[in-house]
Amino acid sequence: MLYIDGISLNKIKDELETTLKGKGVNKIVQTSSLAISMNFGKQKLIFSCFSSLPLCYLSDQKEENLLDENTTFSLNLKKQISGSSLISIEQIGFDRILIFKFSKLNELGEVKIFNLYFEMMGKHSNLVLTDSNNKVIDSIKRFSLEENSARVLFPGIDYSNPTIDLKIDPNLLSEKDFNIEKENNTLIKNVEGMGKLLVKNLSSYEKLTSILKDSISPKLFLD
């Protein structure tokens, strides 16, 4: 399983927004039961909601369509998002939820706004399409009360965020509090966006502030 924490996702968000903001969506393909390919010209934005690989990334390779027919979700996505422009990508705090905002001119000349929530939550990972009032239009997964007692998700209801524990914003964390949390091994539990790999390699408060402020710089490692 590929694990991305909220701070890493924040860097990915910046890269995606720099690359895609203002560009139009010209094609949408649901390549499998839990994956979507969204074309911005020659570049493709891939969403994977598989529990072992919850991830969104850019690709210039052709994605193979493994579905025999369109699903209701892909049809709704094409109807509302095809021909639209991406106006922003936001993140809910430092949690693993991105909001892709699209703008589209309808047949009456009115500008319509749609939100695509990408929730990277392991087995509960999901793509949720809403209108400008945050009413759910559709989602790639639908959860009943029996499957998830804390949250119901189906068309027509108001979108609500998954249950998220209140944690400290890493940008507001003081050096004193950082040292206390690190000494007590509670950085992951009490600070937003912290993952095991980050905490393992976080040697000092200065290292954390550097990571938060520096621009993205992808690297390849061979183990």
N, C-alpha and C positions, 0 to 999 in steps of 0.2 A: 504494500500500500504506500502511495506517495503522500506524505503529510506536509501540508503547507499551513503555517500559522498565520494569524491575522496581520502581523507586522510584515511578513513576506508578501501577503496578499495586497497590502497597501502599496508596495513597490510595483507589483504586477499591474494593479489598477492604474497607476500613473503612466506606465508604459503603454497600456492599452488605450488610455484616453489620448495620449500624445499621438498615437498612430492612427486612431480611428475617428476621433471627434470631428464632426462636420461631414463625414462621408456617408454616402447613401447605401442602403441595403438593396441589392438587386436580385438576390436569390436566397432561398432558405430550404434546406433539405434535412429531414430527420433521418439520419444515417443508421440508427438502431433504436431500440425501444427507449434508451435513456441517453441518447446523444443527438445534438443538433449542430449542423454546419450552417453558418450565416455568412454569406458572401458580401464583402465590401469591395466591389471590383474584382481584382485578381487575388486579393487577400481574403482569407477565410478565418472567421472567429469560431472556434470549436468549443461547445459546452458539453462536458461529460458529467452525468449525474450518477455514475456507477459508484457503489459504496467503496470499492477498492481504488477508484481513481476519480474523485470529485475535483474537477479542474477545468479552467477555461484557458485557451491558448490560441496564438496566431499560427496559421499554417498556409503555405502556398502550394500544398499538394492536394490532388483531387481525392475527395473522400468517397469511399464506396458506399452506396446505398444498400443496406442489408434488409430493408423492409419491402414487402411485396405491395403494400398499399399505404396511403396516407392515413395518419391517425387524426383524431379530432384536434389534438393539441397542435400538430403541425399545420393543419388547415386554418385554425384560428390565428396561429403565428404568422402564416403567409398573408392572410386577409388583413391583419392590422399592421404588421411591420414591414412587409415588402413594399418598396418604394418610399420608405421613410428615411430620415437622417438621424444619426446618433448625435444627441446634443450634450450628453454628459454621462460620466460614470461616477457613482458615489459609493462610499462604503459606510456601513452602519458602525460607527465607532471604529474599533479595531477588530470587530468580529468578522467571521468568514461569510459575510453577506455583501454582495455587490448589487447595485441598482443601475441598470442600463436604461437611460431615458431616451425615447425616440419621439421625433416630431414628424407629423404627416399631414399633408393637405388633402382633405376629402373632396368628393365630387361637388360639394356646395361651396367650396373655396374656404372652408373653415380649417383652422389648424387644430389637430387633435394630438394629444400627448399620451403616450403609452409607457408603462414601466415594465421592465423585465427583471424580476428578482432572481438572482442566482445564489442559492443557499448551499454552501459547501459544508454539509453536516453529516458526513459519513453515510450511514444507511438511510438517513433522512434527507440526503442531498436532493435539491429540487430546482426546477425552473418554473416560476410563477409569473404569468402575464396579467397585468391589471390595467384599468383605464386611468385617466387623470385624477379620478376621485378615489383611487385605490380599491375599486371593486374588482374582485377576481374574475377574469375572463376565462382562464383555463390554466392548468398546470400539467407538467409532464408526469407527475405522480399525484394521485389523490389519496389522502389519508382519512379514514373514518375514525370515529371515536374509539372503536375497538382497537384500531392499530396505533393510535396516538391520542390518549385521553386528554392531553394538555392542549391539543390544537386540532381544529377541524379545518379542512381545506377543500373547497369545491366551488364551482362557478356561482357568482351572484352575491357572495358574502364579502364583507370588508376584509382586506388583507391585514393580517396581524403577524408581527415578528415572532419567530420561534422563541420559546422561553430562554432568556439569556440572563445569566448571573451578573449582578452589578459588580463591576471591578474598577480598578483605578486606571485612568487614562495614562499611558506610559509617558506622554508629553508633560503631564502634571506631576510626575513622580519626582520627589526630591532625592538628593543623594543620600540623605539620612534614611529615608524610608526604603530606598533601594537596598541599602546595606542591611537593614533589618529584615526585609523580605528574603534577601539572598541567604542571610545567616540562618533563617528559619525554614529555608527551602519551600517558600510559599509564593514565589514569583508567578508560577503558572496559575495557581489558585486565585491570586488576588490582583493580578495586573493583566489588563486587556492585551490580547494579541500574542501572548507568550506561548511558545511551543517548547517541547523537550529539547530539540536540537539547539535552538537559540539559547535557552537557559544554560545548557551544558557548555556552550562556547562563549558565554557572556562573562568575561573576566572582571569587568569593572563598570562603574556608572558612566564613565567617559566613553566606553565602548558602546553602551546602549544609546547615548545621545548622538554618537557618530552615525550609528545605523539608522536612527530615526531621521536625521537631517541630510545625510548624503544621498546623492542621486543614485539610481539603480545602476549596477555594474555586474551583469551576469558573468558567471565563471563556470567552467567545466572542471570537475574533479574526477580522477580515476582512482578507484579504491582497489 
